[in-house]
């Protein structure tokens, strides 16, 4: 079973498919077996780590989870822990009070509804406190090997830069990426794009001309922008990086 290609969006052009194929080859060459950047030991600890990663770097999450998992590394132990003790473990993370509340509620619901086992079901995962579509998709892909394409703001940005999606939301971008990449590549492709973005394609201070992918994959700007580019005003690059200003 897979999270099949979503319908309702525009069909990808032949050029977009060809661009995606070349991008995939570049990503496979650079990251043939991309590791999960969040430290974990099973589906539950990965679920916790992904939940904690909202508005926080993976590096920060990896710094706090050893203490958290020592205290509450299973659904039963997390449900039994006090919210204050959970908060003490993750206080340095963004949105820590809300995350501590979600952790306890999520673990409690796992006990009540799923006998303390993380469900291999997207809808059931999304029904857990603090677990959105992106988090649930990560678990389906990385814990249960179900083809999924989790999209965060970084993947959303790169998909636009590379001309693979004109989606205005991560939901639309997920739909577009599923349409241009082969399903059997989805689980590694989203990790590869994350790593590539960190190393070569940042939101700010990005030199498109030297980027191994943007240098050839970016769509041509509209004619008025081409004229501005010729005058050195850089409107084209700012258009690709417009989300960086938000």
Secondary structure, 3 states (H helix, E strand, C coil): CCCCCCCCCCCCCHHHHHHHHHHHHHHHHHCCCCCCCCCCCCHHHHHHHHHHCCCCCHHHHHHHHHHHHHHHCCHHHHHHCCHHHHHHHHCCCCCHHHHHHHHHHHHHHHHHHHCCCCCCCHHHHHCCCCCCHHHHHHHHHHCCCCCCCCCCHHHHHHHHHCCCCCCCCHHHHHHHHHHHCCHHHHHHHHHHHHHHHHHHCCCCCCCHHHCCCHHHHCCCCCHHHHHHHHCCCCHHHHHHCHHHHC
